Amino acid sequence: MSHVTAHVLDSVTGTPARGVAVALEAPDGTSIASAETDPDGRVAALGPETLESGDYRITFATGEYFAARNQPTFYPSVTVHFTVQAEERHYHVPLLLSPFAFSTYRGS
């Protein structure tokens, strides 16, 4: 299993957000992995099985997602900064999304 996974839900339609580009970056900004959400709004493998301890960021291309639906949005992207502890086996980053608001939390 990938050390980091993600899930994007469109809170306006109440459906998974399919086709959202997602990127994972290291503390120094180096790209680690990128993917696109599947029909269930999930990215099951974003990066390697393990990561070193440190601060990372995951960026969701929300502007492109809404543009494809002809929906204006205030957020062209959403970036979540989070801290990895190497001894933790898995980090899941859900994103609840609407054109003018978002929420995220550490999932399991």
N, C-alpha and C positions, 0 to 999 in steps of 0.2 A: 504494500500500500504506500502511496505517496505520503510524505510527511505533511503536506498541505493539500487540502481540498476546499472547494467553494460551492456555494449554492446561491443562485439569484432568483428571487421571486418578485414578480410585478404585482405590487399591492393594489394597483388601480384595477387590473383585470382579474386579480386573484389566481393568476396562472404562473407557471414557471417562465422565466425569461430566457428564451432560447436564442443562441447565437451571440451572446455577449462575449467580447474579447476580454481575456483576463491575463494579467502579467504578474509574475512574481520576481521581485528584485532583492538583491543582497543589501546589507547595510551601506556598502560603498556605491550603490546604484547599478551594479552589474546585473544584467539580466540572467535569471536562473532558469525560468521556464515561461512559456505562454501557451494558452489554450483557448478554446471557445466553449461556452456552455452548451450542453447537449439538449435534446428535446425536453428533458426534465429540469432544465435550468442548472444542471450540475457540472462541475469539473472534478472528475474522480482522481485525476493524476496531474498535479501541478508541482513538478519538481521531483527531486530524488526521494528515496526512502528515509533519509536522515538529513538534518541540517545542523550546523554548528550553532551554539548559543549566540544570540545577538538580536538586533532589531532588523526586521524585514518589512517590506511593504508589498501589498497586493493592490493592483489598480484594475478597476473595472471600466471598460469603455462604454459608459452609459449614454453619452451623446450620440454615438453611432447607432446604438440600439433604438433610441427614441426617434432619430432621424429616419430610420428605416420604416417607422410607423407613422411618419408625418406628424409627430408629436413634439412640440417645442419643450425644451427642458432647461432648467437653470444650471444643471450640473453636466458639463461635457465629459467629466470622468469622476469617479469616486476612488480615492486612495485611502487604504486602511493601513496604518502603521501598527505593528504588533511585535512582541518580544517572544523569541523562541528560547526555550530551555532544552538543551540537547537531550536530556533524559526523558522528556515527554515524547510519546510515540506518535502523536497525531495532533494536528491543528486543523480545525474546520472553521471557515470564515463564511457565514451566511450574510447575504445582503438583501434587505427588504427595500424595494425601490419604487419610487413614483417620480413623475417629472419634476417635482418641486420639493421633495423630501426623501431622505433615506435613513435607514437604521441598520446597525450591524451589531453582532455579538459573537462571543466565542462559542461555537457549537461543539457537538460531540460526534 
